[in-house]
Amino acid sequence: MNIIYKSLEKDYCVEFVTLTILSIITFKRIQKVEMKREKLKKEIKDKPYYRV
């Protein structure tokens, strides 16, 4: 019983780590997109003739 429990524990740990890594990656991607949006907004403000 103890061995099975330990193996389960390891699996949970791996799952948790992969989840955290994935969430960090997605968060970074979202941040990049937001930064691009901000840049575009600034450019549009600087050039009023520029239309999306």
N, C-alpha and C positions, 0 to 999 in steps of 0.2 A: 504493500500500500504506500509506503513512504517513497519508494522509488518512483512510482507512477505520479505521485503528488509533485515530486521534484521536477520530473520531466514536464509536467503541466505548467509548473511555475516558470520554467525556462521558456516555454512556448509563449506564455503571457508576456514575459519580459521582452522577447524578440518582437512580438506583436506591438507592444507599447513603443518600443524604440522605432520601429518602422513607421508607426503612425505619427510619432513626433517628427521624424525626419520629413515625412510627406507633408505634414502641416507646415513645417518651416519652409519647405520648397514652395508650396502654394502661396504662402504669405509673401515670400520674396517676389514671386511672379506678380502678385496683386500690387505690391509696392511699385514694381517697375512700371506696370500699366498706369498706375496713378501718377507717377512722375512724368511719364510721357504725356498724359492728359494735361497736367499742369503746364508743361512746356508748350503744348499746342495752344492752350488758352492764352498764355502770355504772348505767343507769337500772333495770335489773332487780335489781341488787344493792341499790339504794336502796329499791326497792319490792318486797318479797318477795311481795306478793299479786298482782303483775303476772305473768301467764303468757303464754308465746309460743304 
